[in-house]
Amino acid sequence: MVISGGFIRDAVWARQRQQEPAAETFMSPKSIDHAFTARSLTTAATDPTYAGALSFMRRKYTKVLKGADAVVWGIPFDAAVSNRPGARFGPQAIRRASAIFDNDPQYPFAKDLFAEMAVIDYGDCQLDYGNHHKTPATIEREAAKILKSGAFLMSMGGDHYVTWPLLKAHAALHGPLALVQFDAHQDTWFDDGKRIDHGSFVGRAVRDGVIDPTRSIQIGIRTHAPEDCGIRIVFGHEVEDMSAAEIAAAILDHVGGMACYITFDIDCLDPAFAPGTGTPVAGGPSSAKMLSVLQRLGGLDIKGADIVEVAPAYDHADITAIAGASVAMHYMGLLAERRSRR
């Protein structure tokens, strides 16, 4: 009896399949466009880095707030800039860059940030580009709606003016806040209470009692404004001389146990690490140093956070967008750590 080589080969493969467990038993089922196809808010994504719907870190796109521990929200507004526009494209760029964070344990937190923390991408704030005077109230109203759900709100600008209505919404819920501001600029310039200006909102927040200047701190400042409003300043040259641990200790000591809001203007970083921004200032810190500072701020009572002023038109190879996405990922890491300590 003659048996063909093909028949023998097929018989061997059949025996091997019987003896060896299927590859699928070692791998989670794969899908694409996780931002739309996810069945759970804590489900890991399996999209290739180079493909799929670009929500923030592949989180589910939804306007349903129920069950969300944290909400990521884009605010594409840049009509308040004093130099180069383009930060309205910041949320898109940060989402795109965040795809590099696949479902490995995230460094330096060494864990799947979303295994036990439900995070959604709420999309963007809808703004009328022809009626900028309506912008502050629109942002504040939508932010208040999100916060009412009990979720933590992490916002992506947009220029730094968007922090003003965000601060108001958070302070309405938590009372006056300590502001932790990473920035090259103080943003305390003249303000008549009506200006839509990314360089004056901090002074307004102090005068209106939205933030407590005695417990607020600015890190990386490399410009001078007419007044400091009583806020502690760690200037750029001081940041250069301090370690990340020393900077974090200064923040923790100054803010103490007060409820706080963190705002990170990407121009806090030196232009070598963040060229894609509207008002770059030389002499700033590296992304590695500031991310190391952020990682150490788990002892703060953080009520909200944002990343602003990413302007991709001036970026190169997504350097700035990657830095911005990394800042946002670190916020998520701090949240995940806080939940694990409960």
Secondary structure, DSSP 4 states (H G I P E B T S, - for coil): ----HHHHHHHHHHHHHHHSPPGGGGSPPP-S-HHHH-SSTTPPP---TTSS---GGGPEE-S--TT-SEEEEEE---TT-SS---GGGHHHHHHHHHTT--SSPBTTTTB-TTSS--EEEEEE----TT-GGGHHHHHHHHHHHHHHTT-EEEEEESSGGGHHHHHHHHHHHH-SBEEEEE-SS-------S----TTTHHHHHHHTTSB-GGG-EEEEE-S--S--TT-EEEEHHHHHHS-HHHHHHHHHHHHTTSEEEEEEEGGGS-TTT--SSSS--SS---HHHHHHHHHT-TTSEEEEEEEE---GGG-STTHHHHHHHHHHHHHHHHHHHHHHT-
